[in-house]
Amino acid sequence: MSKRSEFGSLYDSLNEMGLLDYGSNIPSALVHELLDITVPMRATKAEFDALSLQEMSAIDYCRNILLGQGKYLAGTRAGYTIPMPSDNKVYIDRYVDSASKKLNRAQKLNRNTPEESNPHRAQTDARIHFRKNGRRGAPGDSSEASPA
C-alpha cells in the first residue's frame, strides 16, 4: 500500500466515523489502530522514531485536507481534536508568528553568511523583504499590496 493511500484511508475512516467534525476528539489508540501501528514496550530510538514519523505523516496529510475545509487538527495529550471555528484564530496566529520568525531567521542567516559564499545576498534579502511586507510585485512597482 502506498503512503498516499494509507494516509487517505486514515482520513476516509475518520470521516466515515464522523470524527472530522468541529469539536471531535480522536484518541491516539484509534489512530494507531487505523494505521496498524503497534507501539512496543521496548524498542530502539530509531524504531520509536519511525513509528512517530508514520503517525505524524498521516496526521499531517489529514490536517492539510482539513485546512481546506476551514478546520484544524490539533494534538492533545489523549490524541487529536478538531477545535471549533471560533478557536481557529489561535492557530492562524501561530502560523503567522511561525512564518515571521522563520523570515527573521532567514534574514539573519543571509546577513551573516560570508559574502564569498553568498554572492546573491542582495537578491535573497529583497525576496525576504517582499515576503515580510506582503509585496508580490516586481521591484519598482508602485502599486501597494495588501498585507497577507
N, C-alpha and C positions, 0 to 999 in steps of 0.2 A: 504494500500500500504506500503511495507517495505521501510526502509530508502534507501537501496541499489537501489531498483527500482525507487524510487523517484529521487535520485541523478542521476541515469543512464538516466532517462527520461530528466532531465535538459541537460545533455551532448548531448544526441541524438537530442533534439530540437535545441540547439545552433548549432550543427553540420549541421542539415538539413537547417538551415537558413544561412549557410555559415559564421557564426560568430566565427569559431575556426581556422581561417587562420591568418597568420602573419599580423600584423597591424590592426586587427579587434578591434572595440570598442563595448562593451556590456553594455548598460545602466542598472543601478540598477533596474529601474522600470520594465524592461523586465525580469530580474532575479526574481524579486518579483512576477510578473505575472505567470511565468512558474512554480514557486514553490508554487503558491497560498498563498503568504504572503501578508497580508494586515496590513500595519503599521498604528496603531491607532493614533489619535491626542493626546489622553491621555491614559496612562496605568501605571501600576506599573513597577518598575525597573525589577522585575522578569519576567514580560511579555515581556518587550523590550529585555531583555537578552535572553529569549527563542527564540524570532524571529531572533535575531542576530546569535545565535548559529545554528539555522536551515539553515540560509543563508551561514554562514561560513563553515559549514559541507559540504554543497552541492558544494560550490566553491572549497573547498579543494579536494573533490572527483574528480572534473573536472581537477583541477590543476595537480593532480597525474597522471591522464591519459595523459594529455598534456606533462608532463615532459618526458614521454616515447616516445614522438614524437619530442622532442627537442624544445618544446615550453614552455613558462612560462605564467601564467595567473596573471597579476599584478592588484592590486587595484588602482583605481583613484578616484578623487572626484565625478565623474559622474557615476562610476560603475567599469568596468574592461576593460582591454586591453590585447592583446597578442602582446608583443613587437617584433620587427624584430630580426632575428637571430643575427645580429651584436650587439644587446643590451644584449644578454644572458650573456656576461661576467660579467656584473654588478650583475646579480642575482646569478651567480655561486660564485663570490667573497663574496657576502653576506652570502650564505650558508656556505662557508668555514670559514669565520670570526665568524659566529654564533657557528659553531662546535668548533672552537678553544676556544672561550670564555666559552662555556659550559664545555669543558675539564679542563680549568683553574679553574673554579668554583668547579668542582668535586674534583680536586686535593687539593684545599684549604680546602674544607669541610672534605675530608678524612684526611688530615694532622692535622686538628684542632679538630676532634672528639675524645673525651676521649678514651684512649686505652681500658679500660674495656668495653666500648660499641662498640668497633671496633676491634675485635680480628683478622680480616683478612685484616688489614691495608696494609701490605706489598703486598699481592696479588692484592688488589684493586689498589694500587699505580703502580704496574707493568702493570696492564691492561691499566691504564690511559697513562702510559709512552709509551706502544706499540702503542696505538691509536694516540697519539700525533706525534710519529715518523714514522707512516705508516708501522710499522712492523706487520706481521701477523704470523710469525714463532714462534716456541717454544723458551723459554729462552735457551740461549746457542747455538742457531742455528747461524752458522757463515755466512749464505747467506744474502746478502744485499737485502732488499726490496726497491722497488722504492717508492718515496713519493706519497701519494694519490692525 
